[in-house]
């Protein structure tokens, strides 16, 4: 949601904070700000809009100091404005916050009665005044933060400095990610490890309720009650250059083209061709435990939910086990009938999605075993799950997910193979045949990417349209949903995804010459039905963009634009159909002049409801 950075060291803080915020701007870009401590004085500088506006302000009037905190905001409470931008202060206490304080209204009313004046519309300012209140009672900064956080209900990641304790930064988290990095001469705090990779690879992920007292030379960790705790340090091994554009005009296009490698990286070292099995050492369940599974649940949000829908088709066909797929934000507000013999799969790129985390915790309380498909190593979801399948696709900077999605699908293919084999639904020969097809995916994706110019030509024909309809059937219905989501996310064109057979149950009323219809037609048992659905659309004069398997001729004669997909097993077709839809959304957005990497109103990681 929002991005936090903090620094305590022997160098000028401003360049380090700005560099860190640049790596975190994908988390929010409504406003940005820094607070710099020099001696006992803290100066705050804030700007509306993207980080570049704050940089200009700092160039016009420099700030100097070796201790500071910074923030890039995605607005929740209060419109984007300088007044609502972070950092917030209360007298000598200054802080930045990611999260939502649910009970801020009654707290605000009480603080106003006690004489505190509010300068913003945010929920965060309540925390600043609460901490100051406890400071005025004589508590030290760390104790004041602990006391204040006990008063609030909601989620938070905090970085706090005070004029009363120069050279000390307090970091605290509950429900939102926060990581501390160390060198011999400095300490760093951030929402995401990418913000500190230019300075250190030695990091510690804070756990729920942790409070860290951070100085230039050390870090002390306690729980919410002030009791010392220890956390395992982690060394980051992936290359920091992975977050650079590498010559591409946008991160999104770079990440689309990285997918052959990320699919390969997700599979690497995780299968045995000799036995026809997937080797998943961190999966957390024994073959006996997998054999006892009675039902599978998949819970996720957004693009990850679309991956989960694909997973349902995979598991029910390959594993022959019933699957329930839920959206995280809906799952947590009902009383789901999760049993002790159920396998609960959560999917999240960041591993910090609030609704998905809440669902996983509820499932564990009900006795289910939780396995998570996650990209970010050391994330909260990964740490709290019984088992984890990391996608290893590296950092994804573009807000609209691309490579993370296909990596999730690849992980689901591996997990479905693993389940099918350990539950003895699939024999060795069939397992080998499945792997034969799976390992061909990276090269097939390369072939699709090599024909990007064909997609550009289609985008040029239709980028001025205001509405699109995406149709798919079977395992590619979720890909129709994903294609429509990508288009609306980055181009702001209204788009909807539908099962092709449902079109005549309402959506067909919208069809006319100004609504392009994107049809996904792999060579599967539903192909003829998909052709019939296309004919119904064409009869109503809609422009048809058909994505079809190689060798197909019938749709090619009827559609207005055709893009062929390498022929593969129907269950593996979702990845190959995804790639051109990503490219179509990207090039339409570019032609419309949209901000592809940072679309309006969106953030990369939704760590609050």
C-alpha angles and dihedrals in degrees: 000000000000127000125234130193132175135180136191116175148093100289133078105283101209099072091045093049093046091048090051093047090051088060090048101044089102086073093063140332107186091109142339139207147168137207118207125196120210112175107314094335124094120195122196125205122183137174136186120240129015127357093262089071091057090047091055091050092051092049091054092050116016126216122210129200142103098235124063151135131218139192142192113199138220103188121241107147111029130013122276105279140130089254091057096040121108144276097071123193141198110193105302096349118094128179148166123215141195116192140042128284102212097191096044095120098063090039090052092050091051093047091050089054087053091055103263116144119215120217099181143043093235131115088222095071088067089066093051092053093044092053091048090050091058092043089056088054089061101261121141118247096262093048091046090054091049092049093048094049090053088059095055131076118208138043132315149167110190139189112187134182130178137199087225093063110036115195095025127107123187119209122189135170143189120163095348128080123257131167133189122211128195141201128169091265106030149029128218134197125194146154090236131025090233089076092066104032092103088063109028144004095194107096142161122209113219118230129219111300095008120148117196124199103206127192133162093272107027151017128218120195128204136165123246090279094054096255114142116253134180128221129193115255118230130207113214111225106178121100117265089214087072089081094059124091095240093211097313117126091231137021089234093061091045090052092048089055092046092064099097087057096042092050088051091047091051090053098039114120093355104102140053115214092191092062098027091235140126113238109214107167096177096047092110101219129090121230088255091054091048090050090056094055111121100181138008125223123195118192126179144129135242116338090359088059089057088054088051091054089054087049091058092059091046097049096042093049100037102030099028092222126129114255130200117197119198137179107240096231091054098041095059095057100056133057101253119200097239113166134204092249093052125110111222115202120190123189124200133149093209099031087222103086104137098216094046091049091051090050092051091050092050091049091052090050088055091053102255122140111245123214118179133202104210138160102201112076113223094018120148095255092050092049095048097046126093089230137005138205108200116206094206093205094140127232116336110205102174108091092223105073118236116144092031089059096052090044088054090051090050090051090051090052089053093046092048090052091048092050094045092052100043090046088050093235090124126046128218095264093051090046091054091048090052091051091048089060096040097054090054092062098089093055092045090052088051089056092053093048090050089065096054091127090068090057091048089056091053091047091053091055097051111022093106094059117110101208135038133184121205119200129192139153135213115348090356095058089085087051089056087054091049093047092052091046092053092051095049093042097058107019099037090227114143107249135167133193120215140173101257092232091058095057094094090052092077116313093077087074088071096052117116140131092284097057115079113210118210111207124195110205117172120176097264139121091281095053097105091049090051089053089053091051090051092052090054089054094045092051087063093055098251117154106247124212107192126197105195141168118266113272094029112134110169098068091040090064093050106038124084093222128019133194119183124218124206109262114252141147109307092239090058095046096090093077093049093048091047095060099064091042089056090049092047092053092045097051094043089052091049092049089051091051095243125158096253100187096042109033116188121274094006133111130193098234121033102206095163132051 
